Amino acid sequence: MSESEAPRPDRQIASPAYRLAALDQDFLLSDAQRGVRFLLEYEKVEEALRAWAVRSTVVVFGSARVRESGPARHAHWYAQARAFGKLCSLEGGALDHNGGPCDNVIATGGGPGIMEAANRGASEVGAPSIGFNITLPHEQLPNAYTTPELTFRFHYFAMRKMHLAMRAKALVVFPGGFGTFDELFEVLTLRQTGKAPDIPVVLVDEAYWRSCISFDSMMEAGVIEERDLHLFRFAETAAGAWAQLLARGVTRPLEPKNT
C-alpha cells in the first residue's frame, strides 16, 4: 500500500479517548471525577472573590418564600433584611475600601425572599454583594440584586456552605424553613466544636425562633450546655441586629495609611 493510500485516523480522532481531558465533559462529569469537580467549584469562586478583594463577609440567611408584597409578617421580615443590607454595607466598610480589601460584604444564598432583600439593600447604596446560588431540581434563578461578577452557582451544597462560612465575620438569620435551619445549625455546630472562629450569630424575631425551637428544653434535657445558649443572640430589627454585631466586635476595619 502506498503512502497516499494509507488509512486516515478518523476513528481514532473521533474516539472519546482522544479528547483533551479538560474538554471531555463525559469524563469530567463521571462519578470518578467528583473530587475534581469539587475542587473546581472551590477554585472558581475563590479566584473571583480574590479578584474583587473580598476579605470578609456578613452572611444573611432566611426563607426564600418571603415576599415584599406578602403577609404583614413576611413583609416586615423582608423590609428588615433589606434595611440590614443597607446598614451593614454603609457602616461595615464594604463601600469604603479605597482600592483595598472589601470587608463586611453582604453574602447570601443568592435566591429570592430574605436573600433578595439583603442583596437589594446593599445594591441600593452601591455596595457589592455576593450570591452563592445552588442548582436545584426546580431551577432557582439568582435574584437581580447581587453583583454579577460575584454571583455564583454551585452543584455541591457542601462547597457552597464552605464558601458561605470561610470569610464570614458574622451571621444574621431571619425566619426560614429547613434550608435556613440547616445553615444555622451548621454554623452553630462549627462554633460549638471550635471548628470555626467565634463569630457573632444573630437570630431576628425572637418570638419566631423560640416558637420553633425550645433551646431551654434542649439544655434541660442535657443535650446542650448552658454556655451553648450564648452562641447566638436575638434582635427584632435591622438596627438591633447591627447593634448586636457591633457589641460583638464587628467593626469597619481600619487600613493603615500609606506613608
Buried (B, 14 or more C-beta within 10 A) or exposed (E): EEEEEEEEEEEEEEEEEEBEEEEBEEBEEEEEBEEEBBEBBBEEBEEBBEEBBBBBBBBBBBBBEBBBEBEEEBBBBBBBBBBBBBBBBBBBBBBBBEEEBBBBBBBBBBBBBBBBBBBBBBBEBEBBBBBBBBEEEEEBEBBEBBBEEBBBBBEBBEBBBBBBBEBBBBBBBBBBEEBBBEBBEBBBEBBBEEEBEEBBBBBBBEEBBEEEBEBEEBBEEEEBEEEBEEBBBBBEBBEBBBBBBBEBEBBBBEBEEEE
